[in-house]
Every structure is written in C-alpha cells, then in structure tokens.
Amino acid sequence: MGLVKLRIKEFAAREGWTLKEVSERSKVPYSTVKSYAVSPGMVMADLTALRKLARTFDVLIEDLFDVVEE
C-alpha cells in the first residue's frame, strides 16, 4: 500500500495563505487542514475534504498528491 503526502503547504504558499486561511476558504476544519499539511505520509484521507481543498486551490484532486512510498 502506498503513502501520499498532500501538497497543501506548497499550494498555500503559492497563494500567500496561512493554513488557517486555507481552512476558512475551503470550509475544511483547521485541525484537518493542519493534519493533512504536516503529515509525512498518509494512507487515507476524507474525499470530501480533498474535493473542497482542490476547488479552493483551483487544481485537480490528483494535483494535491505527492507519492512518498509505493
């Protein structure tokens, strides 16, 4: 099973937003955004939250992922 890292910090930095601002703009709870942003690799994530984050950053859901281990 592979692990993925979410590129939330990268996209937030590109926009000049804090993680708190990402949370407010996406309507995803701050604790979730922070958890996803700092995780070195994860197996599961909430698809609804990922969809909201992708819309907020105006990217495809796939663009949020960076495979760290296969």
Order of alpha helices (4+ residues) and beta strands (2+ residues): beta-alpha-alpha-alpha-alpha-beta
